């Protein structure tokens, strides 16, 4: 039975862009699912995971989006890579690695090597770990010009306002419904989910620049810090509050 108790949240965030790479140590007492695909690699002993109805012992595992799971990491923690569903990393993870499966365990040799690269903070750490997971030679995606303009605008603004859909429709010279359809067709992710992910990215950036978490959430475009936290939980299975501090659970 998977242990219940203290949730030790993320201690280090190494990347927060087209994918998120974090060093984590936590327990998940209940089955849950979220929008992101993810890879977990143990920094110590074997991990115990429950994915759907399957019980899995492994050193590394890839789990697809919207798949119920829970797990127990080793006391040393784990590398966690989260893929929000937009861009080449997410596409390659589903097409090259999962290939229609709900989950896949990594070879022990690959997981151990990835853990050693992480522990020693070797040059090119991110790329080398991704390569061991089958995600190498990733090319930058090429988007249709109107989608590219939308992506550039979202990235350039400090705050994503409630009126963002009207703004993006005007920039792209498309109706909101046509833009949403084209965006999903080009990126593989809904525009609504992408905007939520961009708000999380901006929140992280502002927080790292020295703002309080609440102020960072508001500047990014969230209505409140709790709105930010619930969005992060829905997308990645961990709240933004849990990202930055340890929380004791009942």
C-alpha positions in Angstrom: 0.0 0.0 0.0 1.3 3.4 -0.9 2.3 5.5 2.1 0.2 8.5 3.1 1.6 11.5 5.0 3.7 14.5 4.3 3.8 16.0 0.8 7.3 17.3 0.2 6.9 19.6 -2.8 9.3 20.7 -5.4 12.6 21.9 -4.2 14.2 23.0 -7.4 12.9 24.1 -10.8 15.3 23.8 -13.6 13.2 24.8 -16.5 9.7 26.3 -16.9 9.1 26.8 -20.7 8.0 24.2 -23.3 8.5 21.6 -20.6 9.0 21.8 -16.9 11.9 20.0 -15.2 11.9 19.9 -11.4 13.6 18.1 -8.6 10.9 16.7 -6.3 10.2 14.6 -3.3 6.5 14.0 -2.4 3.8 11.4 -1.8 0.5 11.2 -3.6 -2.0 9.4 -1.4 -4.8 9.3 -3.9 -5.2 8.5 -7.6 -5.3 11.6 -9.7 -4.9 12.7 -13.3 -3.9 15.9 -15.0 -3.5 17.4 -18.5 0.3 17.0 -18.7 2.3 14.0 -19.8 5.2 13.4 -17.5 8.4 11.5 -16.9 9.6 10.5 -13.4 13.1 9.2 -12.7 14.2 8.0 -9.3 17.2 9.5 -7.6 17.5 6.5 -5.3 15.8 3.1 -5.1 12.9 1.7 -7.1 9.7 3.6 -7.1 6.2 2.1 -6.6 3.5 3.5 -9.0 -0.1 2.7 -9.5 -1.2 3.6 -13.1 -4.9 2.8 -13.6 -5.3 -0.7 -12.4 -1.6 -1.6 -12.8 1.0 -1.8 -10.0 4.4 -0.9 -11.3 7.9 -1.0 -9.7 10.5 0.9 -11.7 13.3 3.4 -11.6 11.7 5.6 -14.4 8.3 5.9 -15.8 6.5 7.9 -18.6 2.8 8.6 -18.0 0.5 10.1 -20.6 -2.1 12.8 -20.1 -5.4 12.1 -18.4 -4.2 8.8 -17.0 -5.0 8.1 -13.3 -1.9 7.4 -11.2 -0.3 7.8 -7.9 3.1 6.8 -6.6 5.7 6.7 -3.9 9.2 8.0 -4.6 12.4 7.0 -2.9 13.6 9.1 0.0 16.1 10.7 -2.3 13.4 12.1 -4.5 13.1 12.1 -8.2 13.5 14.1 -11.4 10.1 15.1 -12.8 9.6 16.4 -16.3 6.1 17.8 -17.2 5.0 18.4 -20.7 1.9 20.7 -21.1 0.7 19.4 -24.5 2.0 22.1 -26.8 5.1 21.9 -28.9 7.5 19.3 -30.3 8.5 17.8 -26.9 4.9 16.8 -26.1 4.3 15.6 -29.6 7.5 13.5 -29.7 6.8 12.1 -26.2 3.4 10.8 -27.4 4.5 9.6 -30.9 8.0 8.3 -30.2 7.9 7.1 -26.6 4.3 6.3 -25.6 3.0 5.3 -29.0 -0.6 5.2 -27.9 0.2 3.5 -24.5 -1.0 5.0 -21.2 2.4 4.5 -19.7 5.9 3.1 -20.3 8.7 2.2 -17.9 12.2 3.3 -18.7 15.1 0.9 -18.9 16.9 0.7 -15.5 20.2 1.6 -17.2 18.8 4.8 -18.8 17.1 5.8 -15.5 20.3 5.3 -13.5 22.4 7.2 -16.0 19.9 10.1 -16.0 19.9 10.2 -12.2 23.7 10.3 -12.1 23.8 13.2 -14.7 21.3 15.1 -12.5 23.2 14.4 -9.2 26.5 15.6 -10.7 24.9 18.5 -12.6 26.9 17.6 -15.7 27.0 20.0 -18.7 24.0 19.8 -20.9 22.0 18.1 -18.1 18.6 18.8 -19.5 19.3 17.6 -23.0 21.2 14.5 -21.9 18.3 13.4 -19.6 15.8 14.0 -22.4 17.9 12.0 -24.8 18.0 9.0 -22.4 14.2 9.2 -22.4 14.0 9.1 -26.2 13.5 12.8 -26.7 16.6 13.8 -28.7 17.0 15.7 -32.0 13.9 17.8 -31.3 13.4 20.5 -34.0 11.6 23.7 -33.3 8.1 23.6 -34.6 7.1 25.7 -37.6 3.7 27.4 -37.2 1.4 29.2 -39.7 2.1 32.9 -39.6 -1.1 33.9 -37.8 -0.5 31.3 -35.1 3.1 32.5 -34.8 1.9 36.1 -34.3 -0.5 34.9 -31.6 2.3 33.0 -29.8 4.6 36.0 -30.0 2.0 38.3 -28.6 1.2 36.1 -25.7 4.8 35.8 -24.8 5.5 39.5 -25.1 2.8 40.9 -22.8 3.3 41.1 -19.0 -0.3 40.3 -18.1 -2.7 38.1 -19.9 -6.0 40.0 -19.5 -9.6 38.6 -19.5 -10.0 40.2 -23.0 -7.1 38.2 -24.4 -9.3 36.2 -26.9 -10.7 39.4 -28.4 -7.1 40.8 -28.7 -5.8 37.6 -30.3 -8.7 37.5 -32.8 -7.9 41.0 -33.9 -4.2 40.3 -34.2 -4.8 37.2 -36.3 -7.7 38.6 -38.3 -9.7 35.6 -37.4 -12.9 34.9 -35.5 -12.4 33.6 -32.0 -13.8 30.2 -33.0 -11.7 29.9 -36.1 -8.6 31.0 -34.2 -9.2 28.4 -31.5 -9.6 25.7 -34.2 -6.5 26.7 -36.1 -4.4 26.9 -32.9 -5.4 23.4 -31.8 -4.8 22.1 -35.2 -1.3 23.6 -35.4 -0.1 23.1 -31.8 -2.0 20.1 -30.5 -3.1 22.1 -27.5 -6.3 24.2 -27.0 -5.7 27.9 -26.9 -7.5 28.0 -23.5 -5.0 25.5 -22.0 -2.0 27.3 -23.6 -3.1 30.6 -22.1 -3.3 29.0 -18.7 0.2 27.5 -19.1 1.6 30.9 -20.1 0.1 32.5 -17.0 1.9 29.8 -14.9 5.1 30.5 -16.7 4.8 34.3 -16.1 3.9 33.7 -12.5 7.1 31.6 -12.1 9.2 34.3 -13.8 7.9 37.1 -11.7 8.2 35.1 -8.5 11.9 34.3 -9.4 12.4 38.0 -10.0 11.5 38.7 -6.3 7.8 39.4 -6.2 5.5 37.7 -3.7 3.7 34.7 -5.0 0.3 36.5 -4.7 1.6 39.6 -6.6 3.2 37.4 -9.3 -0.1 35.5 -9.8 -2.0 38.8 -10.2 0.5 40.4 -12.6 0.5 37.2 -14.7 -3.3 37.5 -15.1 -4.8 35.2 -12.5 -7.7 36.5 -10.4 -6.1 35.3 -7.2 -3.3 33.0 -5.9 -5.9 30.3 -5.3 -6.9 30.5 -9.0 -3.3 30.1 -10.0 -2.8 27.2 -7.6 -5.9 25.3 -8.9 -4.9 25.9 -12.5 -1.4 24.4 -11.8 -3.0 21.5 -10.0 -5.4 20.8 -12.9 -2.6 20.9 -15.5 0.3 19.3 -13.6 -1.1 17.5 -10.5 0.6 19.8 -8.1 -0.5 23.3 -6.9 1.7 26.4 -7.4 1.8 26.7 -3.6 3.2 23.2 -3.4 5.8 24.1 -5.9 7.5 26.5 -3.5 7.0 25.1 0.0 6.4 22.0 2.0 2.8 21.2 2.9 1.7 18.8 5.6 -1.4 16.8 4.6 -3.8 15.1 6.8 
